[in-house]
């Protein structure tokens, strides 16, 4: 095949043979930890932690901060005012951040899948050009291929992704969404703007109230304990559930009151 392809007046095989063999090996080889490929474009003002590996044809913008041990696979890009925590991985084609006012913040140990787009401008028509917009992603999230996660639509709000979530391929999380922890989104899940997903938090609260490890505690004590837990007490859906249970007691509805009677409280 090489003998049939020409570049200008030269055969491709002749062009390849004229290349410096060391440069060709460097171009094709896998990067060692802490190395930057010569074809990568890294702005001199970018802040890189220790052991950061940047592959071929990557881009790192001027206001980007990359934590220790991060890996940027070939063709991945970080733009704008973006900060990437330690040991994050950007797969081929992944894009994080945008050259817009505001900020994109990723925690530690996140994987951004092939051609995923995280922290770009929202698609809300109410967004005004020049407004600051924000995205905050926690730790240990697996964001799979072709997923898109947008920044907030206004400076007074933030799109938030919690910790330990699996967001499968081709999902979309729009502006100003609030995603909790330990949630799994199946492929092609689409969330419009301002959606709140706290399923795991609600499940945890439900288990602590109705299936407690300490059965000696009465029902009122369990509700009081729930309201004292910092990781759950501030979550709106948990507060609504606790209040609904208290309202059920006051209304003397048979379902929950009967449950309370069975537990001797």
C-alpha positions in Angstrom: 0.0 0.0 0.0 2.8 2.4 0.9 4.3 1.9 -2.6 1.1 3.2 -4.2 0.6 6.3 -2.1 2.6 9.5 -2.9 3.2 12.7 -1.0 4.0 15.3 -3.5 6.5 13.7 -5.8 7.8 11.3 -3.2 6.5 7.9 -2.2 5.1 7.7 1.3 7.7 4.9 2.1 10.5 7.4 1.2 9.0 10.0 3.5 8.8 7.7 6.4 12.3 6.4 5.9 13.6 10.0 6.0 12.0 10.7 9.4 14.2 10.5 12.4 13.6 7.0 13.8 13.9 8.2 17.4 11.2 10.9 16.8 8.9 8.3 15.3 9.3 5.9 18.2 8.6 8.7 20.6 5.4 9.6 18.7 4.1 6.1 18.8 5.2 4.9 22.2 3.3 5.0 25.4 4.2 7.8 27.7 5.9 7.1 31.0 4.4 8.7 34.2 5.3 12.3 34.5 6.0 12.9 30.8 4.5 15.3 28.3 4.3 14.2 24.6 6.0 16.6 22.2 2.8 17.1 20.2 0.8 18.2 23.3 0.1 21.9 23.7 0.5 22.9 27.4 0.3 26.6 28.2 3.3 27.7 30.2 1.0 29.2 32.9 -0.8 25.9 33.5 -0.1 24.3 36.8 0.8 20.6 36.7 1.2 18.4 39.7 3.8 15.6 40.1 3.6 12.6 37.9 1.2 14.1 35.4 1.2 12.3 32.0 0.0 14.1 28.9 -0.4 12.2 25.7 -0.2 13.2 22.0 -2.3 16.1 20.7 -3.6 17.0 24.1 -4.4 20.6 25.1 -4.0 22.2 28.5 -5.1 25.8 28.9 -3.5 28.8 30.6 -5.6 28.8 33.8 -5.8 25.0 34.2 -4.6 23.2 37.3 -4.0 19.4 37.1 -3.4 17.4 40.3 -0.8 14.8 41.0 -0.8 11.6 39.0 -3.4 12.6 36.4 -3.3 10.9 33.0 -4.4 12.6 29.8 -4.8 10.1 27.0 -4.2 11.2 23.3 -6.5 13.9 22.0 -8.0 14.9 25.4 -8.3 18.6 26.4 -8.7 20.8 29.4 -9.8 24.4 28.9 -10.7 27.5 30.9 -10.6 28.0 34.6 -10.6 24.2 35.4 -9.1 22.3 38.3 -8.6 18.6 38.1 -8.0 16.6 41.4 -5.4 14.0 41.9 -5.3 10.7 39.9 -8.0 11.6 37.4 -7.9 10.0 34.0 -9.1 11.7 30.8 -9.6 9.1 28.0 -9.1 9.8 24.3 -11.3 12.7 23.1 -12.5 13.8 26.5 -13.0 17.6 27.0 -13.1 19.2 30.4 -13.9 22.9 30.9 -14.6 25.8 28.6 -13.2 29.2 27.9 -16.1 30.9 29.7 -16.4 33.0 32.9 -16.8 30.7 35.9 -15.1 27.4 36.9 -15.1 23.7 36.4 -13.9 21.7 39.4 -13.2 17.9 39.5 -12.3 16.0 42.6 -9.9 13.1 42.8 -10.0 9.7 41.1 -12.5 10.6 38.4 -12.5 8.9 35.0 -13.7 11.0 32.1 -14.6 8.5 29.3 -13.9 8.6 25.6 -15.3 11.8 24.0 -17.2 12.8 27.1 -17.7 16.6 27.5 -17.7 17.9 31.0 -18.0 21.5 32.2 -19.1 23.3 29.0 -21.7 26.0 28.4 -25.3 25.0 29.1 -28.0 24.9 26.5 -30.4 27.0 28.4 -31.7 30.0 26.4 -31.8 32.0 29.6 -28.1 31.9 29.9 -26.5 35.3 29.2 -23.2 35.6 27.5 -20.5 36.7 30.0 -22.3 35.3 33.1 -20.2 33.1 35.3 -21.3 29.5 35.4 -20.0 26.6 37.5 -19.7 22.8 37.7 -18.4 20.9 40.7 -17.7 17.1 40.5 -16.8 15.1 43.6 -14.5 12.1 43.9 -14.4 8.5 42.5 -16.9 9.1 39.6 -16.8 7.0 36.5 -18.2 9.2 33.7 -18.4 7.0 30.6 -18.1 7.7 26.8 -20.0 10.4 25.0 -21.6 11.7 28.2 -22.2 15.5 28.5 -22.4 17.4 31.7 -23.0 21.2 31.5 -22.2 24.1 33.8 -24.9 26.1 35.6 -27.0 28.6 33.7 -26.4 31.5 36.1 -23.7 32.7 38.6 -26.0 32.1 41.6 -26.2 28.4 41.0 -23.9 25.4 40.4 -24.2 22.1 38.6 -23.1 19.5 41.2 -22.1 15.8 40.9 -21.4 14.0 44.1 -19.1 11.0 44.8 -18.9 7.4 43.7 -21.4 7.7 40.8 -21.4 5.6 37.7 -22.7 7.6 34.7 -22.9 5.2 31.7 -22.4 6.0 28.1 -24.3 8.8 26.2 -25.9 10.3 29.3 -26.7 14.0 29.6 -26.8 16.0 32.8 -28.0 19.6 32.1 -27.4 22.9 33.8 -28.0 23.4 37.6 -28.7 19.7 38.3 -27.8 18.3 41.7 -26.6 14.7 41.8 -26.0 12.9 45.0 -23.7 10.0 45.9 -23.5 6.3 44.9 -26.0 6.7 42.0 -26.0 4.6 38.8 -27.3 6.2 35.6 -28.0 3.7 32.8 -27.0 4.4 29.2 -28.8 7.3 27.5 -30.2 8.7 30.7 -31.1 12.3 30.1 -31.7 14.9 32.8 -33.1 18.4 32.0 -32.0 21.5 33.9 -32.5 21.8 37.7 -33.1 18.1 38.3 -32.2 16.8 41.8 -31.3 13.1 42.2 -30.8 11.9 45.7 -32.0 8.3 45.5 -29.2 6.8 47.4 -29.5 9.3 50.2 -33.3 8.7 50.5 -32.7 4.9 50.5 -30.0 5.3 53.2 -32.4 7.4 55.3 -35.2 4.9 54.8 -33.0 2.0 56.0 -31.9 3.9 59.1 -35.5 4.7 60.1 -37.3 1.5 59.2 -34.5 -1.1 59.3 -32.2 0.1 62.0 -29.2 -1.8 63.3 -30.1 -0.8 66.9 -33.6 -2.2 67.3 -33.7 -0.9 70.9 -34.3 2.6 69.8 -37.9 3.8 69.4 -39.3 5.3 66.3 -39.2 8.9 67.6 -35.5 8.4 68.6 -34.7 7.2 65.1 -36.3 10.3 63.5 -34.4 12.5 65.9 -31.1 10.7 65.0 -31.8 11.2 61.4 -32.3 14.9 61.8 -28.9 15.1 63.6 -26.9 13.4 60.8 -25.0 16.0 58.9 -24.7 13.9 55.8 -28.4 13.4 55.5 -30.2 16.2 57.5 -29.4 18.9 54.9 -30.9 16.9 51.9 -34.3 18.3 51.0 -35.9 15.0 50.0 -34.8 13.3 53.3 -36.2 16.3 55.3 -39.4 15.9 53.4 -39.6 12.2 54.2 -39.0 12.8 57.9 -41.6 15.6 58.1 -44.1 13.4 56.2 -43.6 10.7 58.8 -44.1 13.1 61.7 -47.2 14.5 60.0 -48.5 10.9 59.7 -48.1 10.5 63.4 -50.0 13.7 64.2 -52.8 12.7 61.8 -53.1 9.3 63.4 -52.9 7.5 60.1 -53.1 3.8 60.6 -50.1 2.6 58.4 -47.1 4.2 60.1 -48.8 4.5 63.5 -49.4 0.7 63.5 -45.8 0.2 62.6 -44.8 2.4 65.6 -47.1 0.4 67.9 -45.5 -2.9 66.8 -42.1 -1.6 67.8 -43.2 -0.5 71.2 -42.6 3.2 70.6 
